[in-house]
Amino acid sequence: AVAACSRLFSPWFMAHAIDLLENARQPHFASELLRRPLAGSLGDLSERFYIDLAESLMPHATMWSVALQYLRGCRVSGAAITERLLLALPVDSQHPKGASRLVGAAERAGQPRVARELCTCLGAALWHKGQLGAAIWWLRRAGDVARLELLADSLTARVEGFLLGGQAAEGARQEL
């Protein structure tokens, strides 16, 4: 019956079905069914429906923050699903406000590793585009010392080439 309902009703309805059933003051067999742990330590059906709803909301740019709120209520698999969904979102280095919002959401969701990974991706993308100042900012925020050292070495080589003149100087002028 639950499988048939999940095919017929929207993810929102299924995520809130337990609330509706508990407040209906009817026999609690349905509520108990939704709260029964699933095999394999995946939480219960209620959590599964919250995850389904969150997964349906994440692709929409205006709704992923709402999806993260639903995942906070998933005690068993919420953190892992949050990590997976955050890393699957497109990160646009050309829109720093949106990128910063995404990194902040990862931090608030208790996902510091995801936040660092997003910052590293942004820093690397900006470095590749030649936007060194922004790249340094994101890489510092990620704590990515190795890439910062590589960027510093590259920048030092360009400046040295520029100061020494010649063809290296012309290439440095174009890249700076």
FENJOKA-V386767 format. One record per backbone hydrogen bond with DSSP energy under -0.5 kcal/mol. CO is the residue of the C=O (numbers start at 1). NH is the residue of the N-H. If there is no record, write none. Layout:
CO & NH
CO & NH
This chain:
1 & 5
2 & 6
3 & 7
4 & 8
5 & 9
10 & 14
11 & 15
12 & 16
13 & 17
14 & 17
16 & 20
17 & 21
18 & 22
19 & 23
20 & 24
21 & 24
21 & 26
22 & 25
27 & 30
28 & 32
29 & 33
30 & 34
31 & 35
32 & 36
33 & 36
34 & 46
36 & 45
38 & 41
43 & 38
44 & 48
45 & 49
46 & 50
47 & 51
48 & 52
49 & 53
50 & 54
51 & 55
52 & 56
53 & 57
54 & 58
55 & 59
57 & 60
59 & 61
60 & 63
60 & 64
63 & 66
63 & 67
64 & 68
65 & 69
66 & 70
67 & 71
68 & 72
69 & 73
70 & 73
71 & 74
73 & 75
74 & 78
77 & 81
78 & 82
79 & 83
80 & 84
81 & 85
82 & 86
83 & 87
84 & 88
85 & 89
86 & 89
90 & 92
91 & 93
92 & 95
95 & 99
96 & 100
97 & 101
98 & 102
99 & 103
100 & 104
101 & 105
102 & 106
103 & 107
104 & 108
105 & 109
106 & 111
107 & 110
111 & 115
112 & 116
113 & 117
114 & 118
115 & 119
116 & 120
117 & 121
118 & 122
119 & 123
120 & 124
121 & 125
122 & 126
123 & 127
124 & 128
125 & 129
126 & 131
127 & 130
130 & 132
131 & 135
132 & 136
133 & 137
134 & 138
135 & 139
136 & 140
137 & 141
138 & 142
139 & 143
139 & 144
140 & 143
143 & 145
144 & 148
145 & 149
146 & 150
147 & 151
148 & 152
149 & 153
150 & 154
151 & 155
152 & 156
153 & 157
154 & 158
155 & 159
156 & 160
157 & 161
158 & 162
159 & 163
160 & 164
161 & 165
162 & 165
166 & 170
167 & 171
168 & 172
169 & 173
170 & 174
171 & 175
172 & 176
